Amino acid sequence: MVLYTPLSTDEIFPGEEEGMELVSYQGKSVFVKKTEQGELQLVQLLSTDPQDFLNSNFAPGSILPTDRVQPLRK
């Protein structure tokens, strides 16, 4: 995949030092952050399908059900 953008790699793919974790939710790769209440909040959707960004399940700030989230890396 080629990505033409003026943004740095760190801005597009935030590192884990910011407390974010890359997980799979409904078959899509997303970055989540754990809230103070222990819930997983969606921070960023990684997808090349424009229709995914119109799906309200992947809206930034959405709280994801933890039983449907699978970690992708450690």
JOGI-V453224 format. One record per backbone hydrogen bond with DSSP energy under -0.5 kcal/mol. NH is the residue of the N-H (numbers start at 1). CO is the residue of the C=O. E is the energy in kcal/mol with one decimal. If there is no record, write none. Layout:
nh->NH co->CO e->E
nh->NH co->CO e->E
This chain:
nh->4 co->2 e->-0.5
nh->5 co->3 e->-0.7
nh->12 co->8 e->-1.5
nh->13 co->9 e->-3.0
nh->14 co->12 e->-0.6
nh->18 co->15 e->-1.2
nh->19 co->16 e->-2.1
nh->20 co->15 e->-0.6
nh->21 co->32 e->-2.4
nh->23 co->21 e->-0.6
nh->23 co->30 e->-3.0
nh->24 co->70 e->-3.5
nh->25 co->28 e->-2.7
nh->26 co->68 e->-0.6
nh->28 co->25 e->-1.6
nh->29 co->46 e->-0.7
nh->30 co->23 e->-2.8
nh->31 co->44 e->-3.0
nh->32 co->21 e->-2.4
nh->33 co->41 e->-2.2
nh->34 co->19 e->-0.6
nh->35 co->39 e->-2.9
nh->38 co->35 e->-1.6
nh->40 co->64 e->-0.7
nh->41 co->33 e->-2.8
nh->41 co->39 e->-0.6
nh->42 co->62 e->-3.2
nh->43 co->31 e->-3.2
nh->44 co->31 e->-1.5
nh->46 co->29 e->-2.8
nh->47 co->45 e->-0.7
nh->50 co->48 e->-0.7
nh->52 co->49 e->-1.4
nh->53 co->49 e->-0.6
nh->53 co->50 e->-0.8
nh->54 co->50 e->-0.5
nh->54 co->51 e->-0.9
nh->55 co->51 e->-0.6
nh->55 co->52 e->-0.8
nh->56 co->54 e->-0.5
nh->58 co->55 e->-1.8
nh->59 co->56 e->-1.3
nh->61 co->42 e->-3.2
nh->62 co->59 e->-2.1
nh->64 co->40 e->-3.0
nh->64 co->62 e->-0.6
nh->68 co->65 e->-1.6
nh->69 co->66 e->-0.9
nh->70 co->24 e->-2.3
nh->72 co->22 e->-2.1
nh->73 co->22 e->-1.0
